Amino acid sequence: MFMGDAEGKTRTSSPNTPKYVEKKLLAGNHNLKVSLLKIAHHGSETSSTVPFIQAVDPNHVVIQSGRKCFRGRILPDITTLNRYCENSPAVLFHRTDFGEEQLTVEQALDGDHIVFRTDGVQLEMMNGNTTGFEHQRSEK
């Protein structure tokens, strides 16, 4: 599931009460369980309410964010990550901002690729960086 810019709450509202797109998805009475979720808003506090996380219950969470400040906040927001960990301590995060601490912004922009492939049984993740791809395989 790819959430794009779909919001679940405001910055100041409770993470226990979904709003906006997450509320509509939950009200649709659909099975939202997924193995792979690309969370909204680069992992911002406005994404990923507790009921939504419980409904999708992902094994893998993709967070696309760089080493940048967005409106005074560094993303992903730690409170958002904590909500996923509280739901499932075994969740695996795949982030494009890791390993960028020593890079300039121009260098960091070149390696922000995460590729997933599946045959329906196994999931292969490739994380691009300046030295190539790192591979990780896991059973669904």
Summary of the structure (lengths in Angstrom):
residues: 140
radius of gyration: 15.3
end to end distance: 14.8
largest distance: 45.8
contacts: 391
relative contact order: 0.15
helix: 26%
strand: 27%
